[in-house]
Amino acid sequence: MSINRASPVPPWRQAYALIRDQIESGQLPPGSRLPSIAGFAQEYDLAISTVQKMIRQLQDDGLIVTSPMGTFVA
């Protein structure tokens, strides 16, 4: 999956929807480790600040948790 730059939906929202859908479908089960912020930025060709916004929203929605050990599906 990739980010559609021509879409009126902001890139961080598109990335959020991609990850949320993977979590909700079970493709990313609870406890799964997610890529680092830099890893997400590289994978989806996004700015670090865009990925941080996506991560923050996933946390706010209770879909992921972060720790010094990394970011994991809740």
QUIURNOR-V727694 format. One line per field, one symbol per residue. phi: phi as a letter, one per 40 degrees, with the letter a starting at -180 (. if undefined). psi: psi as a letter, one per 30 degrees, with the letter a starting at -180 (. if undefined). burial: b if it has 24 or more other C-alpha atoms within 12 Angstrom, else e. Layout:
BEGIN
phi: ???
psi: ???
burial: ???
END
This chain:
BEGIN
phi: .bcccccccddccccdcccdcccccgcbcdgcccccdcccdccbfbcdcccccccdcccdcgcbbbadchbbcc
psi: llkjffkfkkeeeeeeeeeeeeefffejlkfkkllleeeeeeeghlleeeeeeeeeeeeeggflkllffaklk.
burial: eebeeeeeeebbbbbbbbbbeebeeeeeeeeeebeebeebbeebebeeebbbbbbeebeeeebbbbeeeebbbb
END
